[in-house]
Amino acid sequence: MSVKTKLLKALILGAPASGKGTISSRIVKKYNIEHISSGDKLRDHIEKQTELGKEVKKYLNEGKLVPDDVIIKFMIAELKLSSDKPWLLDGFPRTVAQANALWKVQPVDVVLNLEVPFEVIIERVKNRWVHLPSGRVYNIGFNTPKVMGKDDVTGEDLIQRPDDKPEAVLKRLEIYKSVTQPVINFYQDKDILKNFEGRTSDEIWPKERARRGGERFKGL
């Protein structure tokens, strides 16, 4: 009789611009698991103008957070579609109410928490410039454009988003800390939280890989 292999259900936490997207993409590629991003899912609904998309857009246009009951119902339904696959969840849960709801339906096996100093994040975002039509992003000193202030492909102007200004970034980070710390505590109490400290994704990534041989990542 064959023993059914347990499918890993993992979650990644990290402040805005902490490198969560970079680390997630590396994990997904290396371990061949599905990346489930609540933000991507919601944007897809908004773009397709589904009923959920219209409701979410209404909250966003008013500068409000999507209520817990709306996002919980949506994400639980999305996760059920991938119940037969290992996955890495990104962007959900954001509150303890969401974490509790997820735990009752689908307990996660491990939570990766990226810890990047706020001053590093602010400096990183301050140097970020965007080509709006294509979405191409440049970082001065890391992915510097060939001609300062111009897109490499089209030669068009780059801009800095208003929410990438240092004072706006700091406000977002403070909100993240106040909202997410209880979620971090929730998973710490479950003894499944793994903290990864560093100033860059390349500094954090080897630490994650070094731990992959532990019991939480065995079989990936």
C-alpha positions as CSV (number, residue, x, y, z in Angstrom):
1,M,0.0,0.0,0.0
2,S,1.6,3.3,-1.1
3,V,1.8,6.2,1.4
4,K,0.3,9.4,0.1
5,T,2.9,12.2,0.0
6,K,1.9,15.3,2.0
7,L,1.6,18.4,-0.1
8,L,3.4,21.4,1.3
9,K,1.3,24.4,2.0
10,A,3.5,27.4,2.7
11,L,3.0,31.1,3.3
12,I,5.4,34.0,2.8
13,L,5.3,37.3,4.8
14,G,7.3,40.4,4.2
15,A,6.9,44.2,4.1
16,P,6.3,46.1,0.8
17,A,9.5,46.1,-1.3
18,S,11.2,43.5,1.1
19,G,11.9,41.3,-1.9
20,K,9.0,38.9,-1.3
21,G,8.3,38.7,-5.1
22,T,11.9,37.8,-5.8
23,I,12.2,35.1,-3.1
24,S,8.8,33.7,-4.0
25,S,9.7,33.3,-7.7
26,R,13.0,31.5,-6.7
27,I,11.1,29.2,-4.3
28,V,8.5,28.4,-7.0
29,K,11.1,27.7,-9.6
30,K,13.4,25.6,-7.4
31,Y,10.7,23.5,-5.6
32,N,8.2,23.4,-8.5
33,I,5.2,24.5,-6.4
34,E,2.4,26.9,-7.3
35,H,2.6,30.5,-6.4
36,I,-0.8,31.9,-5.2
37,S,-0.8,35.7,-4.9
38,S,-4.0,37.3,-3.6
39,G,-3.0,40.6,-5.2
40,D,-2.6,38.9,-8.7
41,K,-5.9,37.1,-8.2
42,L,-7.8,40.3,-7.3
43,R,-6.2,42.3,-10.1
44,D,-7.3,39.6,-12.5
45,H,-10.9,39.9,-11.3
46,I,-10.7,43.7,-11.5
47,E,-9.4,43.5,-15.1
48,K,-12.1,41.1,-16.1
49,Q,-14.8,43.2,-14.3
50,T,-16.3,40.3,-12.4
51,E,-18.7,40.9,-9.6
52,L,-15.9,40.5,-7.1
53,G,-13.6,42.7,-9.2
54,K,-16.2,45.5,-9.2
55,E,-16.7,45.2,-5.4
56,V,-13.0,45.2,-4.7
57,K,-12.4,48.1,-7.0
58,K,-15.0,50.1,-5.2
59,Y,-13.2,49.7,-1.9
60,L,-9.8,50.5,-3.5
61,N,-11.2,53.6,-5.1
62,E,-12.4,54.8,-1.8
63,G,-9.0,54.1,-0.2
64,K,-10.4,51.4,2.0
65,L,-9.2,47.9,2.8
66,V,-11.2,45.0,1.4
67,P,-13.2,43.7,4.3
68,D,-12.1,40.4,5.9
69,D,-15.3,38.5,5.1
70,V,-15.0,39.4,1.4
71,I,-11.3,38.5,1.1
72,I,-11.6,35.3,3.2
73,K,-14.5,33.9,1.2
74,F,-12.6,34.7,-2.1
75,M,-9.2,33.3,-1.0
76,I,-10.7,30.1,0.6
77,A,-12.4,29.4,-2.7
78,E,-9.2,30.0,-4.7
79,L,-7.2,27.7,-2.5
80,K,-9.7,24.9,-2.8
81,L,-9.0,25.0,-6.6
82,S,-5.3,24.1,-5.8
83,S,-6.0,21.7,-2.9
84,D,-4.3,18.9,-4.9
85,K,-1.0,20.8,-5.4
86,P,1.8,22.1,-3.1
87,W,1.6,25.9,-3.0
88,L,3.2,29.1,-1.7
89,L,0.7,31.7,-0.6
90,D,1.5,35.4,-0.9
91,G,-0.5,38.4,0.3
92,F,-3.0,36.5,2.4
93,P,-3.7,36.4,5.3
94,R,-3.2,40.0,6.3
95,T,-5.1,40.0,9.6
96,V,-5.5,37.6,12.5
97,A,-9.2,37.1,11.5
98,Q,-8.0,36.0,8.0
99,A,-5.3,33.8,9.6
100,N,-7.8,32.1,11.8
101,A,-10.2,31.5,8.9
102,L,-7.4,30.0,6.8
103,W,-6.2,27.8,9.7
104,K,-9.6,26.2,10.2
105,V,-9.9,25.3,6.5
106,Q,-6.3,24.7,5.4
107,P,-3.5,24.9,8.1
108,V,-0.2,25.9,6.5
109,D,3.0,23.9,7.2
110,V,5.5,26.7,7.3
111,V,5.5,30.5,7.3
112,L,8.5,32.3,5.9
113,N,8.9,35.8,7.3
114,L,11.3,38.1,5.5
115,E,12.9,40.7,7.8
116,V,14.5,43.6,6.0
117,P,15.4,46.8,7.9
118,F,12.9,49.6,7.1
119,E,15.8,52.0,6.2
120,V,17.0,49.6,3.6
121,I,13.6,49.3,2.0
122,I,13.1,53.1,2.0
123,E,16.5,53.6,0.3
124,R,15.7,50.8,-2.2
125,V,12.3,52.2,-3.1
126,K,13.6,55.8,-3.3
127,N,15.9,54.7,-6.1
128,R,13.1,52.9,-8.0
129,W,11.9,54.4,-11.4
130,V,9.2,53.0,-13.6
131,H,8.3,53.0,-17.3
132,L,4.5,53.2,-16.9
133,P,3.4,52.0,-20.3
134,S,5.3,48.7,-20.0
135,G,5.7,48.4,-16.2
136,R,9.4,48.0,-16.5
137,V,11.1,48.9,-13.2
138,Y,14.7,50.2,-12.7
139,N,16.7,50.6,-9.5
140,I,19.5,53.1,-9.5
141,G,22.7,51.2,-8.5
142,F,21.2,47.8,-9.0
143,N,19.3,47.8,-12.4
144,T,20.3,51.2,-13.6
145,P,18.8,52.4,-17.0
146,K,21.4,52.8,-19.8
147,V,20.4,56.5,-20.0
148,M,19.4,58.1,-16.7
149,G,15.7,58.8,-16.6
150,K,15.0,57.0,-19.9
151,D,13.5,53.5,-20.6
152,D,16.1,51.2,-22.2
153,V,13.7,49.9,-24.8
154,T,11.6,52.9,-25.9
155,G,13.8,55.8,-24.7
156,E,10.6,57.3,-23.1
157,D,10.7,59.1,-19.7
158,L,10.8,57.1,-16.5
159,I,8.8,58.4,-13.5
160,Q,8.8,57.8,-9.8
161,R,5.4,56.8,-8.4
162,P,4.1,59.1,-5.7
163,D,3.8,56.2,-3.3
164,D,7.5,55.5,-3.8
165,K,8.5,58.7,-2.1
166,P,10.3,58.1,1.2
167,E,7.5,59.6,3.4
168,A,4.8,57.5,1.7
169,V,6.9,54.3,1.9
170,L,7.5,54.9,5.6
171,K,3.8,55.3,6.2
172,R,3.1,52.0,4.4
173,L,5.7,50.2,6.3
174,E,4.4,51.5,9.7
175,I,0.9,50.3,8.7
176,Y,2.3,46.9,7.6
177,K,4.0,46.5,10.9
178,S,1.0,47.4,13.0
179,V,-1.4,45.1,10.9
180,T,1.0,42.2,10.3
181,Q,2.7,41.8,13.7
182,P,-0.3,40.1,15.2
183,V,-0.3,37.7,12.2
184,I,3.4,37.0,12.8
185,N,2.6,36.3,16.5
186,F,-0.2,34.0,15.5
187,Y,2.1,31.7,13.4
188,Q,4.9,32.0,16.0
189,D,2.5,30.6,18.6
190,K,1.9,27.7,16.2
191,D,5.6,27.1,16.0
192,I,5.8,27.2,12.2
193,L,7.3,30.6,11.7
194,K,10.8,30.8,10.1
195,N,12.4,34.3,10.2
196,F,14.9,35.2,7.4
197,E,16.9,38.3,8.0
198,G,18.9,40.2,5.4
199,R,19.4,43.5,3.5
200,T,18.9,42.0,0.0
201,S,17.2,39.0,-1.6
202,D,20.6,37.5,-2.5
203,E,21.5,37.7,1.2
204,I,18.2,36.0,2.3
205,W,18.0,33.3,-0.4
206,P,21.0,31.2,0.7
207,K,19.5,31.1,4.3
208,E,16.2,29.8,2.9
209,R,18.0,27.2,0.8
210,A,20.1,26.1,3.8
211,R,16.9,25.4,5.8
212,R,15.2,23.5,3.0
213,G,16.6,20.3,4.3
214,G,14.7,20.6,7.6
215,E,11.6,18.7,8.3
216,R,9.3,21.4,7.0
217,F,10.8,21.3,3.5
218,K,11.6,17.6,3.2
219,G,10.3,16.1,0.0
220,L,10.3,19.3,-2.0
